Amino acid sequence: MTKNDLKTIAASLNPAHFLSAPEYLAALYQAVKAAADKYSYIQFTEDLGLGHCNALYLIIHGQRPLTKKAGQKIATALDLRGVSRQYFLKLVETKARGTASERDETLDDLMALKARTLPTDLDREQLEFYQQWYHAAILELLSLPGCSDDPVWLGQHLQPNVPPQKVKASLSLLQRLRHVAFDKKQGRLIPTQTTLTTGNEVYGVAVLRYHHQMISLARDALTDVGPTERDISAVTIGIPASVFDQVKAEIQSLRQRLLALSAAQSDSDQIIQVNIQMFPLGRLNPRSKASTNGNGSGT
């Protein structure tokens, strides 16, 4: 496996298809390994300009951070250029940024770079749909009886409020995506129930940005929304790794039941957001997904 061979394989993997630099490097290593079975992490690390060691193994497996300096060396070694180079280096930067606002800013940069890699206007508009939380909220509001499609009215009925200019732009986007259309009988825009499949080209970073926004709105609701109008709770539990998938299945089942409950209603008068989050807080062995049995405490 020569360095030119490595560059050729790297050219077939678009960094913009990945959500983290280690994920991209792991996919690249597996592709190289498939072409040269005896290829090692030590050789991989050396070929990427980081010296004769196993640094890439540690980076890929989350045991060592990928610095900006190392990212620059890797991008140069792989001959990444243009948007591919910018996107990869932005992925490296995303991990290094500390505050929520800094991460949001970096995600916005990734979205802008991602848009430049998409082949069609439809793909770019699908990506745009996930850039702002209120696009989905407006779409749902328009399905309610008595709703108006006036940008001022819609903006005032969103929580938090959205300026009319942004609502107008959102309605234009929803029309271009064919999510809404003018109904002569009701005299306003209504949802078309048309489902546009969001492919992998768009899905990853777009949905990541969407969830960042929704989690931020949930945080603000702790102080901006009265306790009778919200339910924000958490539970901290210990489980063995073998039960992890069962917990995920329970969450997925709850989502489906909530969707079915919503579909059965004919007199809805508000739109709510339900966030369900699960993530690790601690492990006995940081190198594995294993956890411990134990009693849970909830709030």
KOLKOLKOL-356210 format. One record per residue (C-alpha): x, y, z. Coordinates in steps of 0.02 Angstrom, whole numbers, plus 50000, padded with zeros to 5 digits. Layout:
XYZ/...
This chain:
500005000050000/500835016049941/500395033749993/499675036549820/498555021349844/497985028850009/497575045449925/496595036249789/495545027249919/495305043350017/494665051849859/493225039149856/492645043950032/491835060950050/492145068250225/490475077350210/489595060450229/490215059050409/489765067150575/491475066350656/493285065950604/493635049350695/492135041550606/492845046950438/494585040550482/493875023950542/492955021650376/494535026250281/495575013650380/494304999850348/494325003850162/496225003150158/496224987350262/495044979050137/496284982949998/497844977950097/497464965650236/499164967450322/498994986350335/499144991650518/498645006550624/500495010450647/500725011450458/499115021550444/499735033950573/501415035650487/500635037850315/499545051750384/501065061250448/500875058150635/502435047550662/502815029050688/501535025150825/499735019650851/499015037150874/497655034250744/497045018850838/496865029450996/496015043750902/494775032450811/494315023450973/494065039451071/495575037451183/496515052651118/495895069351048/496235074350869/497065091350875/496915104850742/498775102950704/498585084150677/497025087250573/498005098750458/499355085550436/498065072150396/497145083150271/498795086750182/499345068550184/497695063150106/497765077349979/496045083650034/495605099349939/494225112249925/492615108750018/493195091350069/494695098650160/493665112650238/492335100450298/493585088250373/494495102250466/492835109150526/492415091950596/494055092450692/493625109850755/491885104450810/492585092250937/493775105351007/492485119151034/491835120051211/490275130651232/488555126651161/488525142751059/490235138650985/489665121150936/488075128150859/489115140450759/490235126450697/488725115850651/488045130350549/489725131150458/489625112350425/487855114450356/488455128050237/489885117150177/488725102150162/487545112150051/488985115249929/489225096449908/487405092349870/486975088749688/485215096249672/484185111249729/482975099049811/484365091549917/484925108949970/483145113950014/482905098050116/484485102750210/483815120250236/482215113050313/483235106450460/484215122450488/482835130950588/481665122950714/480175133550661/480035125850486/479325109850561/478295119550689/477485130350553/477085114850450/476205107150600/475295123250646/474565124250470/473725107450499/472675114250643/470885120450614/470745139350628/472565142250587/473045156850474/474455156850347/474775175350378/476635177150424/476255189450564/474925178050639/476035162650627/477535171650701/476515177350851/475825159850881/477525151450881/478415149551046/479635157951051/478965170850928/479745171750754/479865187850649/478645188850501/480065189850374/480755173150432/479025165350432/478745171450254/480385163550199/479905147550289/478225146650198/479125148950032/480305134650075/478855123250126/478005126949960/479575123049860/479725106649955/477875103349915/477505101150100/476125114250088/474975120349949/473575133149934/471855125849968/470435135549884/469115128650002/470015134550159/470785149650073/472515146650143/474055135750137/473825118350211/474975103250228/474945091750077/475415076050174/476735073450040/478235064450112/479925068250036/481235055350079/482795062950154/484275052750095/485935049950181/486685064250080/485625076450181/485135067250338/486685066750452/487265084350492/485535091650459/484675081250592/486135084050710/485865102850696/483975100650716/484185091150880/485425104150944/484075117350919/482705107051001/483775103051152/484155121651168/482285125651162/481965112751298/483285120951407/482475138051384/480765130751424/481365126851600/481245145451640/480165152551499/478675140551512/477605137651666/477645120651752/475845116751703/476305118451518/477865107551517/478515090951581/480395090051589/481105075751688/482605064351693/483105047451761/484855041151799/485005022151798/486345008751795/486174994551669/487234980751594/487764983051413/486614968651365/485084978951412/485574994651315/484664989551155/483114985351257/483075003151328/483235010051151/481784999051096/480705005851239/481075023751183/480665019451002/479035011251058/478555026851156/478865037851004/477725026850898/476345027351030/476445046351037/476335047650848/474815036150848/473995046450986/474255062350886/473575054550726/471985049350817/471535067250866/470345077950763/470305093650873/472135097950903/472425115950955/474275116550995/475955109750938/477125102151067/478905095751055/479365079651144/481235076951165/481865060051226/483715059051265/484815044751322/486695045751339/488075038451449/488645047551606/489945035151667/490675017851639/491685005851745/492765002551592/492935018051481/493555007351337/491934997651323/490075000951328/489904990451484/489034997951633/488424991351800/486804985351873/486034996852000/484515005952061/484015021751970/483615038952036/482435050451942/481925068651943/
